[in-house]
Amino acid sequence: MARTNPWTCMEDQGSRAQVREAVVRAAAASGWDNAGWAITTYRAMELRRQTFYLWLANVCAVLLVSLLHDFRGIEFYINDSEHSAILTFLALLVAFRSQQAYERWWEGRKLLGSLNNASRSLASLAAAWVTDGNRRDRIIMRTIVFFWSVRASLRRERLDPSEMAGLLDARQVSLLNDSTSIPMLVIDTLRAEFADEAREQQATAAPAPRLGLWEIAVDEQLKALVDALGGSERIARTPMPRGPHAMLRVFSAVWIFTFPLAISDE
């Protein structure tokens, strides 16, 4: 039985326009938001304040060493090689922490690519095999909603009904927000939609010849979405180890406070 291309049917022009608008809105939402900008600005201010305190402490240490040397004749100094050894440990700690940060960033970037590729493949499979136009549109829109739900889950937020306009109605948004895991509820909804489509095609007099392969492909893409979600949650909810960070601060403070002693030796 010949299949009709779902993207060229005249009766689907309205739903296609809604899907296109939703995709554009989802792509536009990937930029910086106000909350992210505020957090970045706050961290930059904290870094400037800590730098000022370290500079002030260093100036005080220099003045103290100079006064003791000039008026009391007391000499406090360390050898330059000893001071350079502290800098060596500090450089190793900075390199180790930078490598950890880059590995986390790169893993997150790969997981985002996996989410993107799996979503495209899932929408392509739905467009090619799902015969019910309404079900096909629901699957594609819920695939877009999955991206929004992943973002909300990682930020420990809930879906905004205004952002879901054109994708979900207010009742559906409320149902998702009441769940313990919004992304997994979306995945369960997608599985149910695909299962209903498979049952309907199997009940026809002439089912599609490669229906079993299609079900396997759909299951693989859904599994890829779940795996990417799990990896993203692992990165978001696993803090950086505090041991190297604490050692970095200690060695930085030691190097700064001993800097006047190394200068007085010269």
C-alpha positions in Angstrom: 0.0 0.0 0.0 1.5 3.4 -1.0 2.2 5.8 1.7 1.4 9.5 1.5 4.2 11.8 2.4 3.0 13.5 5.6 5.0 16.7 5.0 3.3 17.3 1.6 -0.3 16.8 2.6 -2.4 19.9 2.2 -4.5 19.2 5.2 -1.4 19.2 7.5 -0.2 22.7 6.5 -1.5 24.3 9.8 0.1 21.7 12.0 3.4 22.0 10.1 3.4 25.7 10.7 2.9 25.1 14.5 5.8 22.7 14.6 8.1 25.1 12.7 7.3 27.9 15.1 7.9 25.7 18.1 11.3 24.6 16.7 12.3 28.3 16.1 11.3 29.1 19.7 13.2 26.2 21.1 16.3 27.2 19.2 16.0 30.8 20.4 15.8 29.6 24.0 19.3 28.1 23.9 21.0 31.5 24.5 21.8 33.2 27.7 18.9 34.0 29.9 18.6 36.6 32.7 19.2 34.2 35.5 22.4 32.9 33.9 23.6 36.4 33.3 22.9 37.4 36.9 24.8 34.3 38.3 27.8 35.0 36.0 27.9 38.6 37.1 27.6 37.7 40.8 30.5 35.2 40.5 32.6 37.8 38.7 32.0 40.3 41.5 32.9 37.7 44.1 36.2 37.0 42.2 37.1 40.7 42.1 36.4 41.0 45.8 38.5 38.0 46.7 41.3 39.3 44.5 41.2 42.7 46.3 41.4 41.0 49.7 44.4 39.0 48.6 46.1 42.1 47.2 45.4 44.0 50.5 46.8 41.1 52.6 49.9 41.0 50.4 50.5 44.7 50.9 50.1 44.4 54.6 52.6 41.5 54.7 55.1 43.6 52.6 54.8 46.5 55.0 55.2 44.3 58.1 58.3 42.7 56.8 59.8 46.0 55.7 59.1 47.6 59.1 60.6 44.7 61.0 63.6 44.8 58.8 64.2 48.6 58.9 63.4 49.4 62.5 64.0 46.2 64.4 66.7 44.6 62.3 64.7 41.4 62.2 65.1 39.5 58.9 62.4 37.2 57.7 63.2 35.6 54.3 63.1 32.4 52.5 65.2 31.1 49.7 63.9 31.8 46.2 64.1 28.2 45.2 61.8 27.3 48.1 59.3 29.9 47.0 59.5 28.6 43.4 58.7 25.1 44.7 55.4 26.4 46.1 54.6 27.9 42.7 55.3 24.5 41.1 52.7 22.8 43.3 50.3 25.7 42.6 50.7 25.2 38.8 50.1 21.5 39.1 46.9 22.1 41.0 45.7 24.7 38.5 46.3 22.3 35.6 44.5 19.5 37.4 41.5 21.6 38.2 41.4 23.0 34.6 41.5 19.5 33.2 38.6 18.4 35.4 36.5 21.4 34.4 37.2 20.9 30.7 36.3 17.2 30.9 32.9 18.0 32.5 32.3 20.7 29.9 33.2 18.4 27.0 31.0 15.6 28.4 28.1 17.9 28.7 28.6 19.1 25.1 28.6 15.5 23.8 25.4 14.8 25.8 23.8 17.8 24.3 24.8 16.6 20.8 23.3 13.2 21.6 20.0 14.8 22.7 19.9 16.8 19.5 20.7 13.8 17.2 18.3 11.5 18.9 15.5 14.0 18.8 16.0 14.6 15.1 16.0 10.9 14.4 12.9 10.3 16.5 11.0 13.1 14.7 12.1 11.7 11.3 10.9 8.2 12.2 7.6 9.6 13.3 7.2 11.7 10.1 8.0 8.6 7.9 6.0 5.9 9.6 3.2 7.3 11.7 0.0 7.3 9.6 -2.2 9.2 12.0 -1.5 12.9 11.3 -2.7 14.1 14.8 -0.5 11.5 16.5 2.5 12.4 14.4 2.2 16.0 15.3 1.8 15.1 19.0 5.0 13.0 18.9 7.0 15.8 17.2 5.8 18.4 19.6 6.5 16.3 22.6 10.0 15.7 21.3 10.5 19.4 21.4 8.9 19.6 24.9 11.5 17.0 26.0 14.3 19.5 25.5 12.4 22.1 27.6 11.7 19.5 30.2 15.4 18.5 30.4 16.4 22.2 30.9 13.8 22.6 33.6 14.8 19.4 35.4 18.5 20.3 35.4 17.8 23.7 36.8 15.3 22.3 39.3 12.5 24.4 37.8 9.0 23.7 36.4 7.8 24.3 32.9 6.5 27.8 32.2 3.0 27.7 30.6 3.8 30.8 28.5 6.8 29.0 27.0 4.7 25.9 26.2 2.2 27.9 24.2 1.6 26.1 20.9 3.1 22.9 22.2 0.9 22.0 25.2 -2.2 23.4 26.8 -2.5 24.5 30.4 -3.8 21.2 31.6 -1.0 19.2 30.0 1.6 21.6 31.5 0.1 21.3 34.9 0.1 17.5 34.6 3.8 17.5 33.7 4.7 19.9 36.5 3.0 17.7 39.1 5.2 14.8 38.2 8.4 13.9 40.0 10.4 13.7 36.8 9.1 15.8 33.9 11.5 14.4 31.2 10.6 10.8 32.1 6.9 11.5 31.9 7.4 12.9 28.4 9.4 9.8 27.5 6.5 7.6 28.8 4.1 9.6 26.7 6.2 9.2 23.6 6.4 5.4 24.2 2.7 5.2 24.6 2.1 7.1 21.3 4.5 4.9 19.4 2.9 1.7 21.0 -0.6 2.8 19.9 0.6 3.4 16.4 2.3 0.0 16.2 -0.9 -1.7 17.5 -3.0 0.1 14.9 -0.7 -0.8 12.1 -0.6 -4.5 13.2 -4.4 -4.6 13.2 -4.6 -3.6 9.6 -5.1 -6.1 6.8 -1.8 -5.3 5.3 0.7 -4.1 8.0 3.9 -2.3 7.0 6.6 -4.8 5.9 9.3 -3.4 8.2 7.2 -2.5 11.2 9.5 -4.5 13.5 12.6 -2.7 12.4 10.8 0.6 12.9 9.9 -0.3 16.4 13.6 -1.2 17.2 14.8 2.1 15.7 12.3 4.0 17.8 13.3 2.2 20.9 17.0 2.9 20.3 16.3 6.7 19.9 14.2 6.8 23.1 17.0 5.0 24.9 19.5 7.5 23.6 17.3 10.3 25.0 17.1 8.6 28.4 20.9 8.0 28.5 21.6 11.6 27.6 19.2 12.8 30.3 20.9 10.5 32.9 24.4 11.8 31.9 23.3 15.4 32.1 21.8 14.9 35.6 25.0 13.2 36.7 27.0 16.3 35.7 24.6 18.8 37.2 24.2 17.1 40.5 27.8 15.9 41.1 29.8 18.9 42.5 33.5 19.3 41.7 35.7 17.6 44.4 36.5 20.2 47.1 39.9 18.7 48.0 41.9 20.1 45.0 39.9 23.4 45.3 40.9 23.8 49.0 44.5 22.9 48.3 44.6 25.4 45.5 43.4 28.1 47.9 45.9 27.1 50.5 48.9 27.1 48.2 47.8 30.4 46.6 47.6 32.0 50.0 51.0 30.6 51.1 52.6 31.7 47.9 51.2 35.3 48.2 52.1 35.7 51.8 55.6 34.3 51.4 56.3 36.5 48.4 57.6 39.4 50.5 59.9 37.0 52.3 61.4 35.9 49.0 61.9 39.5 47.9 63.6 40.5 51.2 66.2 37.7 50.6 67.2 39.5 47.4 
